[in-house]
């Protein structure tokens, strides 16, 4: 699946749905980088935040799966093994 032609709103919805049933909030203030907060369940008081994720690094469904996996690993305190998102 190529993400060419997918709007930022659609991309945000895909990431939020992939994080269900956990609460996920995504912002894109500059139009080029995402800031993602992932909670545990619906609670965001203990959320982890991943900042400055370049939209240009999200080109395929595999990229989205890796991003969601990285978020869950961060939240669960597991070591994160991934390439730098750039």
C-alpha positions in Angstrom: 0.0 0.0 0.0 1.4 3.3 -1.0 0.5 6.4 1.0 0.8 8.7 -2.0 -2.3 10.9 -2.1 -3.3 10.2 1.5 -4.1 13.4 3.3 -2.7 14.3 6.7 -6.2 13.8 8.2 -6.5 10.3 6.7 -3.0 9.5 7.9 -3.8 10.6 11.4 -7.0 8.5 11.4 -5.1 5.4 10.2 -2.5 5.8 13.1 -5.3 6.4 15.7 -7.2 3.4 14.5 -4.1 1.2 14.6 -3.5 2.2 18.2 -7.0 1.2 19.3 -8.2 0.4 22.0 -5.6 2.9 23.4 -6.1 6.6 23.1 -3.9 8.3 20.6 -3.7 12.0 19.9 -1.9 13.3 16.9 -1.0 16.9 15.9 0.7 18.3 12.8 1.3 21.9 13.6 3.9 22.7 10.9 2.3 20.5 8.2 5.5 18.4 7.9 6.0 16.6 11.2 3.7 14.7 13.5 3.6 14.8 17.3 1.9 11.6 18.7 0.8 10.9 22.2 -0.2 7.4 23.1 -1.9 6.5 26.4 -2.8 3.3 28.1 -6.4 2.7 27.5 -8.3 6.0 27.4 -5.9 7.6 30.0 -3.4 10.1 28.7 -2.0 11.0 32.1 0.8 8.5 31.6 1.1 8.9 27.9 4.3 8.7 25.9 5.0 11.4 23.3 6.9 10.9 20.0 7.8 14.3 18.5 9.0 15.4 15.1 8.0 12.4 13.1 8.5 13.5 9.4 5.5 12.9 7.2 8.0 12.1 4.5 9.1 9.0 6.4 5.6 7.5 6.2 5.5 6.1 2.7 3.9 2.6 3.2 1.7 0.5 5.4 4.9 -1.0 6.7 6.1 2.4 7.9 2.8 2.9 9.8 3.1 -0.5 11.4 6.7 0.2 12.5 5.6 3.6 13.9 2.8 2.1 15.9 5.1 -0.7 17.2 7.6 1.9 18.3 4.9 3.9 20.1 3.7 0.7 22.0 7.3 -0.2 22.9 8.0 3.2 24.2 4.8 3.2 26.3 5.5 -0.3 27.6 9.1 0.5 28.5 10.5 -2.0 26.1 13.8 -1.2 24.3 13.0 0.4 20.9 15.0 -1.0 18.0 14.3 1.0 14.9 16.0 3.2 12.4 15.8 6.9 12.9 12.7 8.4 11.3 14.1 11.0 8.9 
